[in-house]
Amino acid sequence: MNFASLWCLDPSVTYLNHGSFGACPSAVLEAQSSLRMEMEREPVDFLGASLPARLDAAREALAAFVGAAPEDLVFVPNATAGVNAVLRSLSLGPGDELLLTNHTYAACRKTVDYVAAHAGARVVVAQLPFPCPDVEEIVFSVLKCVSPRTRLALLDHVTSPTALVLPIARLVNELRTRGVDTLVDGAHAPGMVPLRLGELGAAYYTGNAHKWLCAPKGAAFLHVRREHQAQLHPNVISHGYTAGFHAEFDWPGTFDPTPWLCVPEALRFIGGLLPAGWPQVMAVNRDLTLKARALLLESSGLEAPCPDAMIGSMASIPLPAAARGAPAHGLDCAGLHAWFRERQVETWLHPHPLPLLRISAQLYNDLDQFKRLATLLGEALRGR
């Protein structure tokens, strides 16, 4: 089946960057449009009377998918908002330490810096290697930075720049035995890797539904262990303040709740595209990612920067230096991205922790598209 026809992506563009903002299938967008029309026909009834029950139903569907109790789950606009809600609810003091890594998503790193600066706390950065030979290097690099003053560790489940699937269950457990709570930034994880949040045991876990779950933009969630919920507050204080975990987050003021309400339809639609459902979707995307990565590494003459076991539906490779006179010579990552875009290829390049090319694989992609990328990459680095 031509899965690409189910999305409204520009067919003239080879779109290999699902990881940045996701892409919502046309059928899910139609469901959202129908909900919006219903809301605008009777806004008071939709937002004032029926919304709580609708949110509860959407929450139950999402909770079942991520292996959580609905009581422990709230919707947020995006994972960055979830990270902000947690960090800005902490009671920190001078000398307290917040632990993160050099692969932390830049927006979340800035949130940590902001919170630490206001509290007089210290930011400790674990240096994760890339290339990374194995998960032991990750675990060692994080744990050696823990001290008696560590209040919270912010860890990515899937790192954004380097696309590493971190051993998050092991890290959460190791940190918990040391008395350290973990906030997991799972922006990319839902729909890429299986989740069992109730078993994971992280104090906090936030993830996007608009990326690999393919829900509309503005759909994400925050999962909080029950003992932390009373101390946690949303970024916008509104009518639900002091009325309970769900009440505080479910109503931030007048807003468009349809991205949240469309999560069940996105789960149903994407999960229905392949006979074995979501497990097969994740497996197919991962298989294509591994094949595409192998193709790019071979064409660039590079060794794999991490084991296959640390790859999900994205992969990053270090960019070799361009030959003198080649199109990429003298271009930074932004310039090289523009060079690819002029040739109708949308991909992702990033300068840190070293110049990287990151690919994403979704059901609408195929290996021929990555062959085109490999050909263009060779031309950019070596010339014709």
N, C-alpha and C positions, 0 to 999 in steps of 0.2 A: 504493500500500500504506500502511496505517496503521502507520508505524514506531513510534509511541508505544506500541503494544501490546506491543512487544518489550522494553520497559523496565518496571520495577515502580514507577515514579514515581506519586505520588498523582494520579489523574485530575482531582481537584477543584482542583488547583493549576496555574496557568499558570507553568511552570517555565522561566525564561529565564536561568538562572545555572549552566549547565554548567561554566563556567570555574573556579568556586571549588573544587569537589571532584570533578568528573566525575560520571558515573552509569553503572553497570555493567548491561548487558543481562541479562535473566533467564537466557538460555541459558548465558552465561559464568558466572553465579553457580551455576547447576546443575552445570557442569563443576567449579567449585571445590568445591562440596559433595561431589561424587563423590570428588575427590582427598582431601578431608579424611576421609571415611569410610574410604578405603583406608589412609590414614596411621594412623588410630586402630585399625584392625583388626590392624596389625602395625607399631607405631611403630619398632622397631629396624630392621626390614628397610627400611622406607620412608626413614627419616632416616639410617640408618647405611650401608646397602648401595646402594640404588637412586638416592638423591638426586643424587650427582654427575653421573651420566649424564643424569638428567632436567634438571638445571640447564644442562648443556652443550647439550642439544637446544633448550631455551627460549632460551638465549643466541644460538644460531645463527639461530633464526627472527627474533629481535629485531635482531640484527646485520645480517641481510640487508635488513630493512625500513629501518634508519637508515643504510645505506651504510657499514658499518664491518666491520673484521675481528673475529671473535669473541674473539680473543686480547686485544683492547684494551677489552673491555666487561665490566663487572661489574654485578650487581644491587645496588640499595640500596632502602630503604623509601620514600623520597621525594626530590625534588630538593634540599630543604633539607639532608637528610643527606649528599647528594653534595657540596654546597657546603661543609659542615662538614668532611668528610673531607679535601678539598683544602686549605682554609685552615688547618686545624689540623695539617697535615703540613708546612707551609712553615717554613723556617728564616729567621726575620725578625730584624732587629736595629734598634736606635735609628736613626732617620733614614730607614729604608726607607719607601716609600709604597705604599699600596694604593688603586687607582683604581676608583671606581664612579660611579653617576649618581644624580641625585635621583629617578629612577623605579625604582630598585632595590627589589626585594621586601623588605618591612620585616624579616622574619625573617632574611634574608641580610645586610641592613645591620647588624643586631645582632650577627651572627656576626663580621662584619668589625670592628666596634667592639671586641668582646671580644678577638679575636686581636691587634688593633693595640695595645690597652691593655696586654696582657701582654708584648708584645715591645718596647714603646716606639716602635712604628711610627706613621706618620701616615696618616690617611684623607683622601683627596682626592676631592671630589665634583664631577663634571661636571654643569653645569646644562643639561639638555635642555629645550628649549622645548615648551610645550603650551598652546594650539594650536601645531602644527609645520608650517611651510609645505612643507618638502621634506627629503629625506634628507641633503642637504648640511649643513643646520643641525646634524643629529645628529653627523655625522662631524667637523665643525669643533669642536663643543662638547667632544667626547671628546679629540681629538688635541691640542687646545691645553692640556690638563691634564697631558699626559705630560711627565715630567722625567727626568733621568739617574738619579734614585732610585726610579723606578716599578718595582716588582717584579712586580706582577700587576694586571691589569684584570678586574674582575668585571662582566660585561655581560649583560643580559637579551636573549634572542633575541626574545621577545614580552613587552613590559612588562606587568606585572600591573595596575596602576591605570589606565594610559592606553591599553592594548591596542594599542601600536604594534609592528609588525613591524620591528625594526631591521635595517639593512644589515649583518648580522653577518659575512658573508664578507669584505666590504670592510674592516670594522673589524679583524677578526682579522689580515688581511694587512698593513694599515697599521701595526698595533701590532707585529707580528712583525718588520717591517723596521726598527723602532725598538728592537728587542731586548726587547720586553715580551711576556710570556706572557699568554694570555687564558683565564679561566674563564668559560664561557658557561652561564648559568642558562637552560636551555631548558625550564623547567617546562611551558610551554604548547605548545611547538613540535611534538613528535611527534604526528602525526595531524592537525595543522593546516596545516603547511607541509612540503614535501618536504625530506628530510635526506640529505646525503652527508657523513657525519662524517669519513670517511677523506680526502676531498678538502678539507674545510673547513680542517683544519690547526690547530684550536684545541688548546692544550695540554691542556685539560680541557673536557668538555661533559657536563652532567647534565640529564636530562629525566624527566618523569613518564610512566608508562604508564597511570595511573589516570584521567587527564583525557581527552584527545581520542582516545586509543587504547581507552578504555572497559574497561580491565582492572580487576580488583578493587583496592580501596584497599590500599596497601602495596607497589605495584609501580612501580619506577623504575629508572633505570640511570645509570651513570657511565662515560664514555668517556675514556680517558687515552692520550696519545701515549706510545709505548713507552719513550722515554728518561726519562720521569718516573715510571714505574710502581714502580721499586724504592724510591723515596723516599716513596711514598704509602701511607698506612695507614688502615684503617677507623676509625670512631668507637669501635667495640668491639674490643679486642684479645682474640683467643681462640686456639684451637688452631692456626689457620693462620699465625700470626705467623712470619715469616721463610721460609715455605714457598712464597711466590710470590703474584703479584697475585690470581689467582682464588682460591687457597686462603685468603687472608686475608679476602676479602670474602664468599665463599660460605658460610662457617660462622661466624656471630657468636655461636654458642651455640644452645641449643634454641630454636626459633622455628617459626612457621608459614610454610613456603615456598610455600604454594599460590598466593598472589597472583603470584609470579614465574612459577610453572609454568603459570599461565593466560594469560600474555601471548600465546603462539601461538594459542590459541583465540580471544582477543579480536581479534587481527589477522585471523584467518580469518573470524570471524563478521561483523565490521563491513565488512571488505573484500568480503564476499559479498553485501551488501545491494543493491548497485547493479551494473549490467552491466559497467562499466569499472573496478570495484574502487576501491581507495583514492584514486587521482587524482580520480575522480568524486566520492567522498565529500567530499574537501577542497574541490573546486570548488562543489559544491552548498551546503555549509555557508557558504562565503565569499560566494556569490551571495545567499543569504538574509540574511547579515549586512549586506551593502551595501544591499540593499533596505530592511531594517529601519532601518538608520542613516539613510537618505535620508528615510524616513517620519517618524522622530522629529525630525530636523533641520527638516523642513518644518513640522511641527506646532508646533515651538518657535520658529520664525523665526530659526534659527541657520545660520551658514555651516559647512561641513565643517571640522573642526579639524585634519585631516591629509589627504593625498592617498589615493585609493582604493588605490594601490599599497602603502601601509603597513598595510593591513587584512587580517586573516586571518579566523578564525571568531569573533572578538570585536571590539567597537567601543565606544569611550567618547565621550560627548558632555558638554561643560560644562553644568552645570545653571544655567539662568537664575534670576535672583532672583524669588521668589514675590511676587505682588501682595499688598498689605495686605488682610487678611481671608480670603485663600485658605488652604486646608488646610495647605499647606506653609510658610506664613509663620511664622517663628519655630522651625521644625523643623530640627535638624541632620540629617546623613545617616542616622544610626541611627534617628532619629524618623521620617524619610520612608520608610526601609525598612520599619519597622513599619506605617506607614500603607498601603503597598502590600500587605504581607503580610496585613493584616486584610481586604483585598479579594481574597485568594487569588492574588496575583501575587508570585512569587519572583524578584527581580532583585538587582542589586548596586550599592551606592552607596558613595562613598569621598570623604573631604574633601581629599585631597592628590593632586597639587600645587594643585588647586582642586576645588571640589565637582563630582563626576563621577557620571554614570549609565553603567554598563557593561552591555552586552548580550552574550549568547552565543547562537550558533546551532548546534544539533546536529540530526541527522536526525529526531529526534522532535518538532522545532519546526516551525511554519508561520507564514506572514505574518499570518494573522488574530490570532495570539497577540500579535504586536508591535503590531498595530492597537489591540488592547485596552490594551496598555501606553501607547501614544501618547495614547489617550483619557483614561486615568487620569492621565497626566502633565499633560495640559492642565488637568484638573480640579484637580489638586494645586497647580499654579502660578497659575492664574487664577480658580479657583472655577467654579461652574456658570454 
